[in-house]
Amino acid sequence: MATPGFERPQAWRGRSRRLHHLLPCALESFRLEDGVVHVLARGPLVVWAGTLADVVGDAESRARFRLALDCADRALCVAGTIDPQDRLTLVWDLEGAEPLPEAAGSPRFAYPTATAA
């Protein structure tokens, strides 16, 4: 998980248009922690969102998590404690999230551009 005070939270807007502050985590040393909602992303695209309980208890989430580990270029986690009652809604919202521009607290993402052959 991110070291408090080491990285500033990044602002991502969920499917519901709700704002989420996600803490960057080092992908190289990424590990799931109990009770924490994690996000794996490739650029601005969330490729997996969930918890340790999702990976342990749900075969589909576990398969998606393994695929996401192979292609993700960043790992993030939700700052603060999550009410277990709200976990599924939060994961659903984060699966469709997108980063906000740097002015709103997120880094800018470089999108690939096509080159003429």
N, C-alpha and C positions, 0 to 999 in steps of 0.2 A: 504494500500500500504506500501511498505517497507520504513522505515525511512532512508533518505539519510545518508550515512556514517555509518549506523548501520550494514548492511550486505554487503559483497562484491558481485559483480555480478558473476553469474555462466555462464560459456561458454557452449552453446548448439549448435549443428550443425543441421541445418534444412534439409528437403528433398532435397533442391537444393544444399546442401553442404555449404551453406552460414553460417557464424558464427554469432550467436546472443548472446548478453550479457543480461541475465535475472536477475532481482532483486528478491531475496526471500521475501515473504510476510508471515506473521503469518496466518496459516490456520484457527486457532481458531477465529480470528477477521477479516477474509477475507471478503471484500466487493468489488463489481464491481464499478469502477470509470469511469465516462464519458470520452471518448477519449483515454482510456488506453487499450492496448492489454494485456489480462491476459492468463495465462497458469495454468491448474490444472494437476498434474501428480501423478502417483503412481510409486515410484521408478524411473527408467529411462524411463518409458512409459508415454507419454502425453495422457491424457484421454479427455481433452477438451482444446481448444484454441479459444479465441474470445473476444468480447467487450460487454459492457452493451447494445449497440444498437442491437447486434446479439441476445441477450437473450430476449430483449423486442420485437423486430420485427420479429423473426423467430421461429416458433413453434418447429422445429426440433432441432435447436441450444439450445433452452430453455430446451427441454427434455434431451438432451445430457448433458447439464450443471447440471441439477438436479441429474442425475445419477453419474456424475463425482464428485459432492460434497460428495456423500456417500462413494466413494472409494478412493478419492485422499488422499495422505499423504503429499503433499506439494503444495504450491501456489507460483507462480512467476508472474512477470510482465515485460514487455519490457521497458528497460531504454530509456528515451528520448521521443521526440514527434514523432508521426507517421503521415505521409501524408495520408489523407483520401483516396487518389487515390491508395495508396499501401496497404491499410489495408487488403483486401481480399487475396492478394498474400502472405502477411506476415502470416496471420492466416493459410493458406494452408501449408506454409513452416514449421510453428511451430507444426502443427498437426502430422508431421512425424519426429520431432526433437528428438535428443538423446544427453544426456550430454557427454561432453568431460571428459577425465581423470583429476584427481586433478591437475596434473602438468599444465594443460591448463586452470585452474581456476574453475573447478567444483569439488564438493565432490565426493568421491568414493561411489558407491552404492553396497550394499551387496545383492547378488543374492541368492535366496533360493537354498539350495542343498538338494538332495534326501537323505534320511537316510534308511539304511537297516533295514528291519523288523525282 
